[in-house]
Every structure is written in C-alpha cells, then in structure tokens.
Amino acid sequence: MRSIFVGVAAASLLLAAACTQQAPSDEMGPMPVVAALYDFGGLPATQDERETYFTRELATALTANAETGGPGVLDFDYRSWANDPEVENIRYRVGVHSGDGHAEISTNFSYSVGGAMDLRWDMCRRADGQWRIENITAQPLPTEDGAPLEEAVSIRTLLGISEMPPAECV
C-alpha cells in the first residue's frame, strides 16, 4: 500500500512539473525565447504567460492594453506585425550579443499578400540568467516597386510606455 502511495505522489509531482510553464531560455542564449513565442500558437493571453517571454514591465503593459478594449488596443499579432499571423520565409538572426546582458534577435519574413518586415527583438538577461524580451521594433523592408519605407515603430511606443526600458531586467 505504501508503494502505491509513493508511486501516486511521484507521478503527481512529475505531472505538476510538466504543467508548470518553464522559460525557454537557457545556455543557448536569447534565441529560444523568441523562437518559442513564435511556436506558442496564439498570443500569450495571461500575465503569467506573457512573463514567460517578456520583461515584467512589458508583460504588464501588454496585459493592461488587452484588458482596456476600445481604441488604442493592439489589434494585431506582434509576432508578424499584422492581423494575419501567417508569414513566409521566416529567418532568425542573432544581432548584437553584448556581455552586459543585452542582445538583439531579428526575425525577417515576407507576407503572402506582398511586402516584408524585419522585427528586432531587444532582449535582456535577468539576474537568474533567463532572457526576456524588453522591446520589439518593426521595420518594413523595401519593396520591389521602390516605394518609400515606413519609419520603424516600437511596441513600447504603441503601448505608451517609455522607449527606454528599466535598467534592471525583471
């Protein structure tokens, strides 16, 4: 009887550990965080889900924005910077990876309806070693017809928070 109880307790612990969302960053650097966000399916919908990928400040701003409704709400998928999250030819690129706990990841892709985008994911490393996204900047890429480029836009600006992230990554 005791071995059954121990077995059930061990299985419960394993199930609880499997259900706990773990941050995808590790010794591979910041890239797994961005890749996991693209693989997540829908956008993270809760504060806890958002904090798996974003700094607490940015996750809180995204949560507040989603809860307000009405004008000013981000009504697009920030992973594709479009209403339709489907992108083609996505490429990941590691940019600046400084020793001070900051890095840049870029995703570059095209849309099935035409046009292309480059997203820069500004990353910071928390005290526990986990990487988090502290900003996303979108820059439309040149088109074949030579149309002028739109200016880059930051998700921090759209959310109404300071362009400069806090000094400490939390």
C-alpha positions as CSV (number, residue, x, y, z in Angstrom):
1,M,0.0,0.0,0.0
2,R,2.9,2.3,0.9
3,S,4.5,1.8,-2.5
4,I,1.2,2.7,-4.3
5,F,1.1,5.9,-2.3
6,V,4.7,6.8,-3.1
7,G,4.1,6.0,-6.8
8,V,1.0,8.2,-6.9
9,A,2.9,11.0,-5.1
10,A,5.8,10.8,-7.5
11,A,3.5,10.8,-10.5
12,S,1.7,13.8,-9.1
13,L,5.0,15.7,-8.7
14,L,6.0,14.8,-12.3
15,L,2.7,15.9,-13.7
16,A,2.9,19.2,-11.8
17,A,6.4,19.8,-13.0
18,A,5.3,19.1,-16.6
19,C,2.4,21.5,-16.4
20,T,4.5,24.4,-15.0
21,Q,5.4,26.7,-17.8
22,Q,9.2,27.0,-17.9
23,A,11.0,29.8,-19.5
24,P,12.5,28.6,-22.8
25,S,15.8,30.4,-22.4
26,D,19.0,28.6,-21.4
27,E,22.7,28.5,-22.1
28,M,21.8,28.8,-25.8
29,G,21.2,32.5,-25.3
30,P,18.2,34.6,-26.1
31,M,17.1,32.9,-29.4
32,P,15.0,30.2,-27.8
33,V,12.7,32.8,-26.2
34,V,11.8,34.4,-29.5
35,A,11.5,31.1,-31.3
36,A,9.2,29.7,-28.5
37,L,7.0,32.8,-28.8
38,Y,6.5,32.1,-32.5
39,D,5.8,28.4,-31.7
40,F,3.4,29.2,-28.8
41,G,0.3,29.1,-31.1
42,G,-1.9,32.1,-30.2
43,L,-0.6,35.1,-28.4
44,P,0.1,34.7,-24.7
45,A,-3.2,35.6,-23.0
46,T,-2.4,36.0,-19.3
47,Q,0.2,38.0,-17.3
48,D,1.9,34.7,-16.3
49,E,2.1,33.5,-19.9
50,R,3.4,36.9,-21.1
51,E,6.1,37.0,-18.3
52,T,7.4,33.7,-19.7
53,Y,8.7,35.7,-22.8
54,F,8.6,39.4,-21.8
55,T,10.0,41.6,-19.0
56,R,7.5,42.2,-16.2
57,E,7.1,45.8,-17.4
58,L,6.3,44.9,-21.0
59,A,4.1,42.0,-20.0
60,T,2.2,44.3,-17.6
61,A,1.7,46.9,-20.4
62,L,0.5,44.2,-22.8
63,T,-1.9,42.8,-20.3
64,A,-3.3,46.3,-19.4
65,N,-3.6,47.1,-23.2
66,A,-5.5,43.8,-23.8
67,E,-7.9,44.5,-20.8
68,T,-8.8,48.1,-21.8
69,G,-10.6,47.3,-25.0
70,G,-11.6,50.0,-27.5
71,P,-9.3,52.4,-29.3
72,G,-5.6,52.1,-28.7
73,V,-5.7,48.3,-28.2
74,L,-3.1,46.4,-30.1
75,D,-5.3,44.5,-32.5
76,F,-2.6,42.7,-34.4
77,D,-0.2,39.8,-33.9
78,Y,3.1,41.4,-32.8
79,R,5.0,38.4,-34.0
80,S,4.0,39.1,-37.6
81,W,3.2,42.8,-37.1
82,A,-0.1,42.1,-39.0
83,N,-3.6,40.9,-38.4
84,D,-2.8,37.6,-40.1
85,P,-0.1,35.9,-38.2
86,E,0.9,33.8,-41.3
87,V,4.3,34.7,-42.6
88,E,6.6,33.1,-45.2
89,N,10.3,32.6,-45.3
90,I,10.9,33.5,-41.7
91,R,14.6,33.9,-40.9
92,Y,16.1,34.3,-37.4
93,R,19.3,36.3,-36.9
94,V,21.3,37.0,-33.8
95,G,22.5,40.6,-33.7
96,V,24.4,42.3,-31.0
97,H,25.0,40.0,-28.1
98,S,26.9,42.1,-25.6
99,G,28.4,40.8,-22.4
100,D,26.3,43.2,-20.3
101,G,23.2,41.1,-20.5
102,H,21.6,42.6,-23.6
103,A,21.1,41.1,-27.1
104,E,19.2,41.6,-30.3
105,I,17.4,39.0,-32.2
106,S,15.9,39.8,-35.6
107,T,13.2,38.0,-37.5
108,N,12.8,38.7,-41.1
109,F,9.9,37.5,-43.2
110,S,7.5,38.2,-46.1
111,Y,3.7,38.2,-46.2
112,S,1.7,36.1,-48.6
113,V,-0.1,39.3,-49.8
114,G,3.2,41.0,-50.5
115,G,5.6,43.1,-48.5
116,A,8.2,42.1,-46.0
117,M,9.1,43.0,-42.4
118,D,12.1,42.9,-40.1
119,L,11.4,42.7,-36.4
120,R,14.1,43.5,-33.9
121,W,13.6,41.8,-30.5
122,D,15.6,43.6,-27.8
123,M,16.5,41.2,-25.1
124,C,17.8,41.4,-21.6
125,R,19.1,38.8,-19.2
126,R,17.5,38.7,-15.7
127,A,19.6,38.0,-12.6
128,D,18.6,34.3,-12.7
129,G,20.1,34.0,-16.2
130,Q,16.8,33.9,-18.1
131,W,16.4,36.0,-21.2
132,R,13.3,38.2,-21.7
133,I,12.0,40.5,-24.5
134,E,12.1,44.1,-23.5
135,N,11.1,45.7,-26.8
136,I,10.0,44.8,-30.3
137,T,10.7,47.2,-33.2
138,A,9.2,46.7,-36.6
139,Q,10.8,48.0,-39.8
140,P,9.1,47.4,-43.1
141,L,11.6,46.2,-45.7
142,P,12.0,47.7,-49.2
143,T,9.5,46.6,-51.8
144,E,10.4,45.8,-55.4
145,D,8.4,48.8,-56.6
146,G,10.7,51.2,-54.8
147,A,8.0,52.6,-52.5
148,P,9.4,54.7,-49.7
149,L,10.0,52.8,-46.4
150,E,7.8,53.5,-43.4
151,E,9.5,54.5,-40.2
152,A,10.4,51.9,-37.7
153,V,7.9,51.6,-34.8
154,S,8.3,50.2,-31.3
155,I,5.8,48.2,-29.4
156,R,6.8,50.3,-26.3
157,T,5.6,53.5,-28.1
158,L,2.3,51.8,-29.1
159,L,1.8,50.7,-25.5
160,G,2.5,54.2,-24.2
161,I,5.5,53.2,-22.0
162,S,9.0,54.7,-22.0
163,E,11.1,53.9,-25.1
164,M,14.0,53.2,-22.6
165,P,13.5,50.0,-20.7
166,P,14.3,50.0,-17.0
167,A,18.0,49.5,-16.1
168,E,17.2,46.2,-14.3
169,C,15.8,43.3,-16.3
170,V,13.0,41.8,-14.3
